[in-house]
Every structure is written in C-alpha cells, then in structure tokens.
C-alpha cells in the first residue's frame, strides 16, 4: 500500500542526510585536526494557527566526530 506521508518523510530524510554529510565534510576540511561535537535538530515549522499540537515535534541528536 502506498503511503505518501512516509514516502515524503523518507525523501526528506535522505536529502537531509546527504546535505548534512556534505556540510560536515566541508566543515572538517576547513577545521582539521580536532574532534568536534555536533548537534542535529529536527523541528516542525508548520503554522498551525490556534490548533497547534500539544507536543510539538522536536528531536535533537548530539555526537562527537573524532579527528582523523
């Protein structure tokens, strides 16, 4: 069964993953020789008006990227 929401989500996450990887690699090349701690954040930016969800979408992941 087709699920357009899931397809859109996967497409967005794939695009984000590729763009994030490129941005991080570029940053590593500009600042060589040290470990970094990065944070990836996911937020829903939808304008819900007066019917905003009780619990907004918000996810943060942090991790260390070790020096080569």
C-alpha positions in Angstrom: 0.0 0.0 0.0 1.3 3.5 -0.9 1.7 5.9 2.0 2.5 9.4 0.6 3.5 10.8 4.1 6.0 8.0 4.7 7.4 8.5 1.1 7.7 12.2 1.7 9.4 11.7 5.1 11.9 9.2 3.7 12.7 11.5 0.7 13.2 14.5 3.1 15.4 12.4 5.5 17.5 11.1 2.6 18.0 14.6 1.2 18.9 15.9 4.7 21.3 13.0 5.3 23.2 13.7 2.1 23.3 17.5 2.6 24.4 17.1 6.3 27.2 14.7 5.3 28.5 17.2 2.7 28.2 20.1 5.1 30.1 18.2 7.9 32.8 17.0 5.5 33.3 20.6 4.3 33.5 21.8 7.8 36.0 19.1 8.7 38.2 20.1 5.8 38.1 23.7 6.9 39.0 22.9 10.6 41.3 19.9 10.5 43.0 18.2 13.4 40.4 18.3 16.1 37.4 16.4 17.3 34.0 18.2 17.2 30.7 17.8 18.9 27.7 18.4 16.6 24.0 18.7 17.1 21.4 17.7 14.5 17.9 19.2 15.2 14.5 18.4 13.8 11.6 20.7 14.3 8.1 21.1 12.8 7.8 24.6 11.3 4.2 24.3 10.3 1.9 27.3 11.2 -0.9 25.5 13.0 -2.7 28.7 14.0 -4.8 28.1 17.0 -4.7 24.3 16.7 -1.0 23.6 17.5 -0.3 20.1 18.7 0.0 19.6 22.5 3.5 18.1 22.0 5.4 19.7 19.1 7.8 17.7 17.0 11.3 18.3 18.3 14.3 16.0 18.1 18.0 16.7 18.9 20.9 14.3 18.4 24.4 15.1 19.6 27.5 13.3 18.9 31.3 13.5 18.6 33.1 13.4 15.3 36.6 12.2 16.1 39.6 13.8 14.4 41.2 11.7 11.6 
